[in-house]
Amino acid sequence: MDSFIGILLVASFIGMVVYCIKGYNLMIGFILMATLWVILPLVGNFLSPNPAFADLTFSEMLRQVYQQAPERWGASQMNIFVGAFFGRILLETGIASTIIRKSVELGGDSPAVILVIVNLITGFIFSSMSGAGSVIAIAVIVLPILFSIGIPKVVAFFSFTASVAAGIFLNPINFTQYQAFFGNVNGGLTYTYNDYFSFGLLAFFVMILVSSAFSIGYLRVESLTYAWSAGAEKKVQDVPGIALITPFIPVIGVIVFKLPVIFCFIAASLYALAVCGILKAGFRKDSQILTRIFADGVKDTATLVAFWMTLAMFNAAATFAAPYFESLLGGIIPTHPFALCLLFGLLAPLTWFRGPVSLIGCGAALLAVISNQTNYPTTFLYPLFISIMIGMGHFDLTISWNAWGLGFNNINTKDYMKVAFLPGMVVAILLELLTFMLYSPI
């Protein structure tokens, strides 16, 4: 009977993959899956005891999935809101656009040098900014510049999306979001951004170096030279030089001075507004400005928050479904750390279209199976999953800003996938090997 329930769960898992590939609403998909993965284990437990239900009543099981899981995510929501507020300030003050423009000036007349500098600066900007709105706002500044110096559209867009992914490796807000997946993993609740930072920094530079090397190589390949239109560079407003350190203040505050994330974002936001001369209209007017910017930031993240709350329910339900997956897949999934890292690196393309190894998809169930089967700590499992989810998965066409950029700039999706596939694989495999060398529990 356990095998039969396991087959039904696997079938639902495959159905969710298809659902994701077809681009249906993920929030609705995950709450439906959470409910299905509550019902099937309940039926299985009624027919044959499930160890995940030990000492749990029906009411307590429902409370874990539908109440406690979203509540645990509640603290992370404030980090997201304040991070979005900070991103809005970088945009509205002109700090982000000024940094981009000045970095282009450093590149002189060499498109390759400009490309590398823009990659690096964009990556650092997104180590503190987050959200699709922020990515699109920076894209409309960066991409016309790259197009105008002769860089083919598909190469420029690939390079830009890679640099955004590099920044996400370092972003404390994104870390908080992804950390929520590991709440039930050995050491998950005590795994902090400071514990992760050294790997995030390493992943940042691997992503920048690999994507920049491939971009420069693509520039030399004649078959990748497409027609482009040199769009007019978006006019940006200069800001004081001391304002340009703003994007780096939160990360430095958290890592160097061990300060709370929210405090660092608030302090950096007030610093930016002050040095840019925005907070000078009097207390009442300044309060209105701060309230408006924060409200805009919350609006930017509203759908994201709803998505993560339903995903938290799915993660909790996956705990009860894990024993049935183990009965079917326990002999298939390797348990040795090196075998796991190698397998994940090779399966990195399955992060595309919210595939079965992507945490922002169906990977939460896979995480539950592996963690229950191995009891490996979060210090190993987090980089194991995050290496491919960001290193390869952020080239996925279903990522909102990728879908926008391909359509807005009239870039052929197949051309983009061809350009992104090989560097994405290189990044994923390199980071998985580094995960094994640095964090292997054996």
Order of alpha helices (4+ residues) and beta strands (2+ residues): alpha-alpha-alpha-alpha-alpha-alpha-alpha-alpha-alpha-alpha-alpha-alpha-alpha-alpha-alpha-alpha-alpha-alpha
